[in-house]
Amino acid sequence: MVEVQLNNFEEAKHRIKWLIMSHGVLWLICGIAILLVGDSELLLLINPNDIDTTHIFYRIVKLYSDTYYLLLLGILISVPVFLAVPKFENYRRPMLESFTSMILGGFIVTQIIKAGVSRYRPFDESSPITNQINLFGDLQEGRDAGSMPSGHVSTTGSLLLPHAIHLKNRVRATIIFVFCAGMMYARMFLGMHYATDVLVGSLVYVVISILTFFLFDLLYRKVEMKNRYEWVIYIVLAFPVLLILAVSISSRL
C-alpha cells in the first residue's frame, strides 16, 4: 500500500492560507449575489420549480446531499479502524482531527447557532416564499426553526477540511473544496436553506477546522499521544453521536 503523504506544520499552514483565500473568493461571490439579488430571491433562482422527483438532475442532487449521512457513518466506522491498524499510524491524527472537527462544528457550534438564531426554513408556513419553494415532497411536519446555519454544509466541511489541510496532494484538497461548495448549492437546490444559511455553514466549518488543527498540533506537541489516548478521545466524542443517532432512528420506527 502506498503511504499517504502528509504536510508538515509549515506546509499545513500554507495550505490553510490557500483554503482561506479560496473560500474567501467563494464567500465574496456568494455575498455579492445575496446583496444584488436578495437572500430569498437567490434561493428561488437556484431551487427549480419546473422539475419533480422523477427528473434525473433532482436524483443526482438528492444523492449528492445524502452523502452527508454516508460521511457520518463512514467517519464513525473508519476512525477506530485507523486507530487499530498499525500500518495506518501516520494518518491517525488527521482522522481523529476530522472526527473532532465534525463534532465541534457540525454538532455543537451549529446547534448553538440554530438555537440562538431560531430561523425558520424557507418552506415554513410563516415564510413569505413558502408557496414558491419546490421541496420535492421532502416537507417535514410542523415548524422547523433550524435553517441557520445549514448542518449539512457545516458538518460536511468540518469533516472533510482537516484532510485538505493535512494531505500533501493539492488536487485532493481542491476536490474537497469543490465538494463542500457543491453541498452549499445542493441544499439550496432542494429548497432546504436560504443562501445565508449555507454561507454561515461554510464559515463555521472553515473556522472550526482550522481551530481544531491548531488544537491538535498543540496537543500532539505537548503530550506523548499514545494510541490509548487517541482511543479515549474517540470514545468520548463518539458516545453522544451514537446516542443521538439511536434516538433519531428509534423515533422514526
N, C-alpha and C positions, 0 to 999 in steps of 0.2 A: 504494500500500500504506500502511495506517495504521501509524504508528510506534508501537512498543511503549513505553508509559510506564513508566519505572523509578524506584524510590525513590532519593532521595539518601541520604547516610550516616546522617543523623539519623532519617530515615523508616525506613531499613533496621533501625536499632537498635530502634525501636519495634515493627517487625514481628517481630524476633527475640524481644522480650519477649512479644508476643502468642503466638508459636509455642511458647515455653517454657511459658507458662501453659496453653495448650490441650492440649499434650502432658502437662503435669503432671496435668491432670484425667483424661486417658486412663490414665496410669500409676497414679494413685490408684485408679481404678475397677478396673483390672486387678489391682493389688496386693491390694486388699481381697478381690476374688473368689478369688485364689490362697490367701490366708490363711483364708478362710471355707470354701472347698470343697476346696482342695488342688490342687497342680500337675497331677498325673496325672488327677485326677477332673475338673478343669475342661476338660482336653483331651478327655476322653471325652464330656463333655456337648456339646461343640461338634462333635466328629467323629461323624457319623451312622453307625449300623450297620444301618439299615433301607433304604438305597438302594444302587444299583450304578452302574456306568459308563454305563448307558443312561438314567439319570434326568436330566432337564433341569437340575435345580439343580446336580448334580455337574458337568455340562458347562460351566455358567456359571462356577462357582468355579474349575474347572481352567483355563478360558480366561483368567480373571482372573489366576490365579497365573502363567500362561505369558506374560503381558505383560512379565514380568521379562526374558525373552530379547529381546523386541521393543525394550524400552528400551535394553538393552545395544547391540544392533545400531544402533538409531536414534542414540544419542549418538556412536558411533564414526563414523557417516556424516555427521551434521549438524554437528559441530564444525568439520571442515575446510571445509564449505560456508559456514558463518558467518564463518570466518576469511578465505575467499577472495572473498566477495561484498561490495563496498564498502557497499552500502545496509544491510547487517546490522551495520555497525561498532559501533553503540551497544549491541548485545546480545552482543558478543564476550566481554566479561568474564564475564557470567553463564553463558554456555555453557561457557567454559573452566573456570570455578569449579565448575560442576556436574560436569564430567568429572573434575577433580582430586579433588573430594569423593568421587565414586564409587570412584576408585582407592584413596584412603586409607581410606575407611570400609568399602566393600563388599568390597574385596580384602585390603588389608594388615592393618587392625585386626581385621576379622572372622576372618581366617585365624590371626592370632596368638592370639586368644581361643580359637578352636576347638582349636588345638594345645595350649594351656595347660590348658583345662578337660577336653578329650577326653571329652565326654559322648556316650554312645550314644543314637541316636534311639529314639523310643517303640516302634518296630516291631522293634528289635533283639532277638535271641534271649535276651539277658540281661535284657531289660526285663520287669518284673512285669506289664505290661499288653499285652505283645506279642500275646496271643491275643484281646484285646478291640479292637484297632485295626483299622479298616476302611481299608485302603490303596488300594482300588480297582484292584488289580493293579499298583501302582507300586513294589512291593517291590524294592529293589536287592539284588544278590547280595553276600554277605559282610557283614561288620560295618562299620557306618558311624559312626565317632566324630566326627561333625560336626554335632551337634544344637545346641550352644550357641556363638554365637547364630545366629539364622536369617539366612542370607546373602541370601535373597530380600528380607527386610524391611530389613536394613541397607543393601543395595545400592540398592534402590528408593528408600528415603528419602534416602540420601546423594546420589542423582542428582537427585531432584525438589525437595528442600527449598531448595537455593540459588535456584531460580526463585521459590519462595514468598517468600523474603527480598527478592528484587530487584523483583518485579512490583508495581506500584502498585495494581493491582486486587486488592482483598481477597477478592473472590468466587473468583478463580482460586487464591489462596493457600488458601482454605478447601477447595476441591475437591482440591488436592494433599494437604492434611492428611487428609481423609476417605479418599482413595485409599490413602495409606500405612497408615492404620488398618485399611482393608479387607484389605490384604495380610497383616496380622497374623492376622486372622480366617481368611483363605483357607488359610494354611499349617497352622493347627490343624485346620481342617475336613478337609483332605486327610490328616491323621494324620502329618505330617512333623516336627512340632515340639511341644514342651511349651509351656505358657503362658509360663514364664520365659524360654524361648528367644526368643520373639518380643518379649517385653518388653525384654530386653537388646539385641536387634537394633534396637529403636526408640531406646533410649538411645544406641547407637553412632551412628546417623545424625544425631540431633539435635546431639550434641557435635561430631562431625566437620564437619558442615555449617556450624556457627557458627564453629568454629576456622578453617575454610577461608575463610570470608567475611572475617574479620579479617586473615588472612594475605595474601589478595589485595588487601585495601584498603591494607595497608602496602606491598605490592609496587608497586601502581599509583601510590601517592603518592611513593614513594622513587625509582622508576625510570621513565624515559620508555619506557613499554611500546609499542614499535613492533611492527608486525604480524609481523615476522620473529621477534621474541622469543616472541610468542604461538604461532607455529608450532613453535618449538623445544620449548616446554613440552608442546604436544600430542603431538609425535612421540616425545619421551622417555617420556611416560606411556602412549601407545598401543602402543608396541612390545611390552612384556611382556604386555599384554592380548591382542594379536593372536597372540602366541606361545602363550599358554595356550589360546586358542580353537582354534588349529591342532592342538595336541597332543590336545585333548579330542575334536575331530572325527575326527582320524586314528585314535584309539584305539577309536572306535565303528564304523569302517568294516571 
